[in-house]
Amino acid sequence: MTDSVPADPTAAGADLPGPADPAGWLTLPDVAERLDLSISKVHQMIRDRELIAVRRDGVRRVPADLVANRTVLKHLPGVLNLLADAGYDDEAALGWLYEEDPTLPGTPAAALAGDQAREIKRRAQALGF
């Protein structure tokens, strides 16, 4: 199982947002409040790959647009598991989700929130082959 926290938080660039990062972030307590869950349940969701969290500015954060309308995007857990099966750690999965794609309406993360979720799952599955 991959760890959602970099092994060495002082590693170069570990705390700096990358070009493929989402626009907004939520801390884990913010996610717990938004989903009306305990913080321990949020940690469990991250361990179970129902949600993705990465360290930014020294704090574990979740992309805000993946937690919409008091719930996690419906197809996100499936995509995260497919990416993990393809060998992606949390940072790489985040990069894949937020990489601009001219064949989509922006990024795979944006398409997951729309009507192209099946296409995103198919593309994530194809990465394993």
TORDRENDO-773240 format. One record per residue: x, y, z of N, C-alpha, C, CB in turn; residue number from 1; residue in one letter. Coordinates in steps of 0.001 Angstrom, whole numbers, plus 500000, padded with zeros to 6 digits. Glycine has a CB too. Layout:
# residues N
[voke [X Y Z] [X Y Z] [X Y Z] [X Y Z] NUM a]
...
END
This chain:
# residues 129
[voke [500849 498825 500000] [500000 500000 500000] [500894 501237 500000] [499035 499998 501224] 1 m]
[voke [500556 502201 499165] [501348 503419 499133] [500899 504348 500248] [501232 504113 497765] 2 t]
[voke [501817 505146 500712] [501528 506100 501768] [501150 507416 501122] [502739 506272 502728] 3 d]
[voke [500128 508071 501631] [499693 509333 501033] [500530 510511 501518] [498227 509581 501345] 4 s]
[voke [501494 510250 502380] [502385 511300 502861] [503786 510985 502362] [502351 511414 504424] 5 v]
[voke [504480 511950 501734] [505836 511682 501276] [506712 511210 502434] [506440 512935 500627] 6 p]
[voke [507608 510272 502145] [508479 509715 503177] [509348 510786 503812] [509353 508619 502593] 7 a]
[voke [509835 511714 503016] [510686 512775 503532] [510037 514123 503233] [512111 512695 502917] 8 d]
[voke [509342 514722 504206] [508652 515975 503940] [509577 517131 503618] [507817 516334 505104] 9 p]
[voke [510875 516978 503856] [511809 518046 503522] [512398 517874 502127] [512923 518102 504547] 10 t]
[voke [511971 516845 501415] [512475 516604 500064] [512123 517789 499172] [511893 515288 499481] 11 a]
[voke [512976 518045 498193] [512779 519192 497310] [511416 519135 496649] [513875 519248 496247] 12 a]
[voke [510654 520202 496826] [509361 520304 496170] [508233 519592 496872] [509468 519786 494813] 13 g]
[voke [508473 518930 497998] [507422 518166 498657] [506287 519061 499137] [507996 517389 499826] 14 a]
[voke [506572 520296 499508] [505544 521178 500028] [505097 522235 499020] [506041 521845 501271] 15 d]
[voke [505626 522202 497828] [505295 523231 496851] [504229 522736 495898] [506536 523661 496077] 16 l]
[voke [503185 523552 495655] [502184 523149 494690] [502806 523015 493305] [501029 524150 494667] 17 p]
[voke [502400 522015 492575] [502915 521798 491241] [501982 522388 490195] [503119 520317 490990] 18 g]
[voke [502412 522397 488944] [501604 522988 487884] [500308 522226 487643] [502399 523049 486608] 19 p]
[voke [500241 520962 488052] [499043 520169 487819] [498145 520123 489050] [499423 518762 487404] 20 a]
[voke [498409 520961 490037] [497616 520949 491261] [496248 521598 491050] [498368 521665 492379] 21 d]
[voke [495272 521181 491848] [493948 521805 491771] [493986 523244 492283] [492924 520989 492575] 22 p]
[voke [492944 523983 491998] [492888 525389 492410] [492654 525546 493903] [491798 526111 491649] 23 a]
[voke [491851 524672 494498] [491522 524815 495906] [491807 523556 496700] [490080 525191 496059] 24 g]
[voke [492099 523760 497975] [492441 522646 498856] [491584 522681 500107] [493929 522685 499231] 25 w]
[voke [491369 521528 500710] [490721 521412 502012] [491654 520656 502938] [489338 520697 501902] 26 l]
[voke [491760 521106 504179] [492499 520322 505174] [491609 519150 505593] [492912 521207 506425] 27 t]
[voke [492192 518168 506255] [491399 517004 506666] [490273 517380 507628] [492300 515966 507316] 28 l]
[voke [490496 518287 508595] [489355 518703 509427] [488247 519379 508609] [489831 519655 510522] 29 p]
[voke [488624 520136 507578] [487621 520761 506705] [486816 519704 505958] [488297 521716 505703] 30 d]
[voke [487505 518653 505490] [486822 517560 504797] [485849 516874 505755] [487847 516535 504233] 31 v]
[voke [486304 516604 506972] [485440 515955 507970] [484188 516797 508215] [486209 515736 509303] 32 a]
[voke [484376 518102 508322] [483233 518986 508550] [482294 518998 507347] [483713 520408 508854] 33 e]
[voke [482856 519090 506153] [482036 519143 504934] [481241 517857 504737] [482920 519398 503710] 34 r]
[voke [481862 516709 505052] [481187 515422 504873] [480399 514996 506104] [482198 514355 504531] 35 l]
[voke [480485 515789 507173] [479825 515478 508443] [480276 514109 508966] [478289 515507 508273] 36 d]
[voke [481603 513928 508990] [482221 512685 509461] [483252 513019 510526] [482878 511898 508286] 37 l]
[voke [483684 511994 511254] [484783 512184 512199] [486095 512243 511420] [484818 511037 513264] 38 s]
[voke [487098 512844 512019] [488406 512930 511366] [488993 511542 511162] [489371 513797 512192] 39 i]
[voke [488718 510624 512078] [489236 509253 511919] [488597 508564 510713] [488975 508425 513198] 40 s]
[voke [487339 508860 510412] [486685 508296 509228] [487324 508869 507959] [485157 508590 509251] 41 k]
[voke [487699 510133 507975] [488374 510734 506819] [489725 510058 506598] [488560 512265 507021] 42 v]
[voke [490461 509806 507680] [491738 509091 507557] [491512 507691 506983] [492446 509000 508933] 43 h]
[voke [490450 507027 507414] [490130 505694 506901] [489795 505759 505414] [488956 505079 507687] 44 q]
[voke [489056 506776 504996] [488727 506942 503580] [489987 507118 502744] [487794 508140 503383] 45 m]
[voke [490963 507827 503274] [492225 508020 502562] [492976 506699 502472] [493094 509090 503261] 46 i]
[voke [493039 505959 503574] [493707 504645 503560] [493028 503685 502593] [493720 504035 504969] 47 r]
[voke [491695 503752 502506] [490927 502861 501634] [490857 503356 500192] [489528 502697 502176] 48 d]
[voke [491556 504428 499887] [491573 505041 498549] [490188 505473 498082] [492161 504069 497542] 49 r]
[voke [489384 505943 499013] [488110 506553 498655] [488300 508049 498443] [487047 506288 499745] 50 e]
[voke [489447 508538 498884] [489776 509950 498837] [491296 510062 498735] [489221 510714 500095] 51 l]
[voke [491788 511130 498139] [493225 511316 497999] [493659 512546 498786] [493622 511451 496510] 52 i]
[voke [494774 512420 499484] [495330 513541 500239] [496837 513568 500017] [494988 513428 501764] 53 a]
[voke [497363 514761 499846] [498801 514953 499682] [499244 516091 500586] [499168 515246 498196] 54 v]
[voke [500526 516138 500866] [501050 517170 501748] [501369 518425 500935] [502308 516666 502497] 55 r]
[voke [500789 519540 501367] [501061 520849 500781] [501242 521829 501931] [499906 521307 499808] 56 r]
[voke [502280 522625 501872] [502597 523598 502931] [502670 522914 504291] [501545 524726 502964] 57 d]
[voke [503163 521682 504325] [503343 520952 505577] [502091 520323 506141] [503904 521850 506581] 58 g]
[voke [500970 520407 505425] [499693 519895 505918] [499083 518974 504866] [498719 521060 506263] 59 v]
[voke [498511 517858 505315] [497808 516980 504367] [496528 517662 503913] [497490 515591 505010] 60 r]
[voke [496348 517696 502604] [495197 518387 502024] [494543 517530 500947] [495620 519744 501438] 61 r]
[voke [493282 517825 500713] [492468 517141 499718] [492020 518180 498691] [491237 516418 500379] 62 v]
[voke [492078 517867 497397] [491555 518817 496408] [490071 519097 496681] [491747 518266 494964] 63 p]
[voke [489729 520367 496782] [488367 520761 497155] [487317 520287 496158] [488286 522260 497287] 64 a]
[voke [487659 520270 494876] [486650 519895 493894] [486347 518397 493865] [487092 520336 492537] 65 d]
[voke [487102 517594 494604] [486803 516157 494696] [485791 515865 495797] [488088 515362 494950] 66 l]
[voke [485536 516861 496633] [484550 516735 497709] [483469 517769 497424] [485201 516946 499148] 67 v]
[voke [482450 517354 496691] [481412 518287 496267] [480060 517890 496855] [481330 518341 494733] 68 a]
[voke [479269 518883 497179] [477903 518655 497666] [477837 517684 498836] [477044 518138 496548] 69 n]
[voke [478728 517850 499789] [478755 517060 501015] [479003 515571 500765] [477457 517235 501757] 70 r]
[voke [479633 515255 499641] [479993 513869 499336] [481235 513850 498448] [478812 513127 498643] 71 t]
[voke [481899 512708 498398] [483047 512517 497500] [482495 512202 496118] [484009 511364 498009] 72 v]
[voke [483165 512679 495070] [482708 512375 493717] [482489 510872 493567] [483725 512882 492667] 73 l]
[voke [481385 510508 492976] [480926 509123 492907] [481979 508140 492372] [479703 509052 492044] 74 k]
[voke [482661 508482 491313] [483588 507546 490665] [485028 507685 491132] [483539 507736 489184] 75 h]
[voke [485298 508620 492032] [486671 508841 492492] [487307 507604 493125] [486694 509971 493482] 76 l]
[voke [486654 506901 494049] [487312 505721 494642] [487723 504677 493597] [486384 505071 495663] 77 p]
[voke [486881 504437 492615] [487226 503470 491568] [488438 503908 490768] [486049 503264 490634] 78 g]
[voke [488489 505192 490423] [489627 505714 489659] [490897 505655 490495] [489358 507162 489197] 79 v]
[voke [490814 506017 491775] [492000 505968 492633] [492524 504544 492776] [491683 506546 494012] 80 l]
[voke [491635 503577 492885] [492074 502181 492963] [492682 501716 491654] [490909 501278 493339] 81 n]
[voke [492119 502111 490528] [492701 501753 489230] [494088 502360 489066] [491789 502216 488085] 82 l]
[voke [494262 503604 489484] [495569 504246 489389] [496577 503571 490316] [495457 505737 489726] 83 l]
[voke [496147 503194 491517] [497045 502486 492444] [497444 501135 491864] [496370 502295 493826] 84 a]
[voke [496503 500445 491248] [496814 499154 490622] [497809 499317 489472] [495528 498487 490111] 85 d]
[voke [497791 500488 488835] [498725 500764 487740] [500079 501249 488259] [498131 501805 486792] 86 a]
[voke [500246 501333 489589] [501530 501708 490164] [501670 503179 490517] [502599 501342 489230] 87 g]
[voke [500604 503929 490453] [500659 505351 490772] [500583 505550 492289] [499511 506114 490062] 88 y]
[voke [501512 506358 492834] [501382 506753 494238] [500437 507959 494273] [502796 507095 494890] 89 d]
[voke [500189 508497 495450] [499209 509580 495570] [499619 510838 494802] [499004 509924 497030] 90 d]
[voke [500901 511194 494831] [501356 512377 494085] [501174 512174 492578] [502839 512680 494404] 91 e]
[voke [501535 510986 492092] [501390 510704 490660] [499913 510663 490263] [502074 509366 490302] 92 a]
[voke [499074 510090 491115] [497640 510038 490835] [497064 511445 490779] [496906 509201 491900] 93 a]
[voke [497477 512296 491701] [497018 513679 491693] [497455 514370 490405] [497556 514438 492921] 94 l]
[voke [498709 514141 490011] [499198 514722 488754] [498390 514263 487558] [500655 514369 488545] 95 g]
[voke [498039 512970 487517] [497242 512432 486412] [495845 513048 486414] [497150 510892 486507] 96 w]
[voke [495245 513163 487586] [493892 513710 487682] [493810 515169 487244] [493389 513582 489097] 97 l]
[voke [494899 515918 487444] [494871 517354 487150] [495732 517751 485957] [495319 518122 488356] 98 y]
[voke [496117 516800 485141] [496865 517106 483922] [495881 517499 482825] [497740 515891 483476] 99 e]
[voke [496112 518644 482223] [495240 519113 481144] [495226 518081 480018] [495709 520502 480612] 100 e]
[voke [494050 517826 479474] [493891 516873 478382] [492995 517513 477328] [493293 515513 478888] 101 d]
[voke [493525 517730 476119] [492724 518408 475089] [491508 517605 474627] [493592 518712 473898] 102 p]
[voke [491468 516305 474910] [490320 515492 474504] [489223 515481 475565] [490765 514068 474212] 103 t]
[voke [489453 516185 476659] [488481 516271 477750] [488146 517729 478018] [489023 515593 479034] 104 l]
[voke [487087 517965 478797] [486802 519354 479186] [487742 519801 480301] [485332 519503 479640] 105 p]
[voke [489006 519893 479999] [490014 520318 480981] [490874 519174 481463] [489347 520970 482163] 106 g]
[voke [490536 518644 482628] [491339 517592 483262] [490474 516369 483554] [491989 518111 484565] 107 t]
[voke [491106 515216 483811] [490314 514058 484227] [489472 514335 485479] [491232 512878 484481] 108 p]
[voke [489990 515118 486421] [489223 515449 487627] [487958 516220 487260] [490083 516272 488611] 109 a]
[voke [488070 517170 486347] [486895 517929 485916] [485906 517031 485188] [487309 519096 485013] 110 a]
[voke [486422 516108 484384] [485548 515185 483658] [484850 514211 484605] [486349 514411 482613] 111 a]
[voke [485519 513850 485703] [484894 512967 486697] [483651 513600 487294] [485885 512626 487810] 112 l]
[voke [483674 514900 487439] [482538 515608 488009] [481418 515779 486987] [482977 516966 488538] 113 a]
[voke [481709 515511 485725] [480717 515671 484668] [480201 514335 484175] [481301 516452 483513] 114 g]
[voke [479843 514331 482903] [479235 513130 482332] [480234 512193 481649] [478185 513529 481346] 115 d]
[voke [481524 512423 481844] [482530 511571 481215] [483256 510684 482228] [483538 512427 480470] 116 q]
[voke [482637 510389 483343] [483280 509587 484383] [483656 508194 483876] [482359 509466 485595] 117 a]
[voke [482814 507597 483072] [483140 506250 482542] [484384 506293 481664] [481949 505679 481730] 118 r]
[voke [484519 507346 480887] [485708 507488 480037] [486964 507632 480894] [485563 508707 479095] 119 e]
[voke [486875 508356 481983] [488021 508530 482882] [488385 507191 483511] [487710 509582 483983] 120 i]
[voke [487395 506419 483931] [487666 505096 484498] [488311 504176 483451] [486359 504464 485035] 121 k]
[voke [487847 504250 482216] [488422 503428 481155] [489875 503802 480915] [487618 503578 479861] 122 r]
[voke [490163 505105 480899] [491544 505563 480685] [492453 505158 481865] [491572 507105 480495] 123 r]
[voke [491934 505264 483067] [492720 504865 484240] [492996 503365 484206] [491985 505246 485548] 124 a]
[voke [492018 502583 483791] [492196 501140 483693] [493242 500776 482643] [490869 500468 483365] 125 q]
[voke [493251 501513 481542] [494205 501246 480462] [495639 501522 480880] [493862 502080 479247] 126 a]
[voke [495848 502344 481904] [497202 502645 482358] [497894 501425 482932] [497173 503746 483389] 127 l]
[voke [497131 500440 483377] [497710 499240 483974] [498232 498246 482947] [496694 498569 484839] 128 g]
[voke [498001 498535 481667] [498423 497585 480630] [499464 498156 479725] [497253 497144 479814] 129 f]
END
